Amino acid sequence: MINPPLYQSRFDALQCCVLIPTYNNDRTLQRVIDEVHLYTSNMIVVNDGSTDDTASVLQQFSFLRVIHIPVNKGKGNALKRGFKEASKMGFKYAISMDSDGQHYPDDFRVFLDALEDHLPAEPELLVIGSRKMDDPTVPDKSSIGNRFSSFWYRVETGVKLQDTQCGYRLYPLEALNSLTLYTSRFELEIEVIVKAAWNGVKVINLPVKVLYDPKERVTHFKPWQDVARITVLNVYFVFIAVFYIAPRNFLRKFRSSKENISENKISREVPLE
């Protein structure tokens, strides 16, 4: 008798799946799927217009839900397609991970533990894996970019995070699918956590392991184009944060305090029987 995947019952109880966007990672994709399958069969893979042997690799797995996008449109677009498909399948949460082998499936417990601890009090929880950025295997450009991104995220949302760029995340699908998301490439991972925080989703970091293997890892991040798009997005978000979000939050707190004062006044004036 074949034993079920290690965390299958937990994934099912939490209505959670694993979402893997992939583009031209056929060298690592099979191993990643095999390793994830040790923990759960709740898996969605979005093939974002790969031109290598990705399609033939995916044909080997009958349990997968696969979405094929004919032409590469970017990681952000693949994630959005995956979010919507996961919701259609009845899932409430999705753990996203990359297909290049840098994430460890045994860290699923980090996300599942956090979700179990916060439910049902805080169902709208978004967890971002926090890498050990001083690890010598982490590229310098990743460490520098992460510090830059984390600084602007705090300016935009007031939330302090150590890592805003890790792709290993737990997403609350209902909250995400209610957002209007415009970007389609790497910058979506910034857009979604900023807008989620603005809409009351609790966003936190939890430590995860990471492996940057120069022999296997294939990155499609384009430094000039993608950094430019992320920079423009952050400038826009700072403007919105200063001129809309901050005044909105102030008014909400002001109204809430007035309501509390009125309720306290009424309770003092009601005579005791």
PyMOL commands that set and color helices and strands:
alter all, ss='L'
color gray80, all
select helices_A, chain A and resi 8-13+26-37+54-58+75-88+105-118+140-157+173-177+188-198+223-269
alter helices_A, ss='H'
color red, helices_A
select strands_A, chain A and resi 16-22+43-48+65-69+93-96+125-130+169-172+202-207
alter strands_A, ss='S'
color yellow, strands_A
deselect
rebuild
show_as cartoon
